[in-house]
Structures are given as C-alpha cells and as structure tokens.
C-alpha cells in the first residue's frame, strides 16, 4: 500500500524495507520471500505502466539487497 494514491493524486514514495522486530522475527523471512515474489510478478504485469513496472523492479532489487544483508 506504500504506493496507494491519496484521493486521486499519486504521491511519490520510496520503498524502504525494515528489519525484523521481536514481534516479527519468526515470520519475517517468509514475508520477505513472498514480498520479493510479488514485486517480481508486478514487473511482468502488462496492466501496469512501463514506468511503474520498472519502479517495481527497483523495489524488488532493494528488497533482495536488504534480505542478503540480514544475519542468518
């Protein structure tokens, strides 16, 4: 929902993954994996504009980089 419009206006926002917290640590890696799958799926969605598909690709890359930096 980070990119949801406000009324009829599109608001430029940046996707910033957050590390797990004490209350999310048990599901965080599964959620991150599912989110990455989702971002990658959006990059191939023809109903989305080319610029937004590209933006989704950047979000996927950001998340993948973030996940790879997390301790195992």
QUISUL-V311933 format. One record per backbone hydrogen bond with DSSP energy under -0.5 kcal/mol. NH is the residue of the N-H (numbers start at 1). CO is the residue of the C=O. Records with the same first field share a line. If there is no record, write none. Layout:
NH = CO ; CO
This chain:
4 = 1
6 = 9
7 = 5
9 = 6
16 = 14
24 = 21
25 = 21
27 = 24
28 = 24
29 = 25
31 = 27
32 = 28
33 = 29
34 = 30
35 = 31
36 = 32
37 = 33
38 = 34
39 = 35
40 = 36
41 = 37
42 = 38
43 = 39
44 = 41
45 = 42
46 = 44
48 = 45
53 = 49
54 = 50
55 = 51
56 = 52
57 = 53
58 = 54
59 = 55
60 = 56
61 = 57
62 = 58
63 = 59
64 = 60
65 = 61
66 = 62
67 = 63
68 = 64
69 = 65 ; 66
70 = 66 ; 67
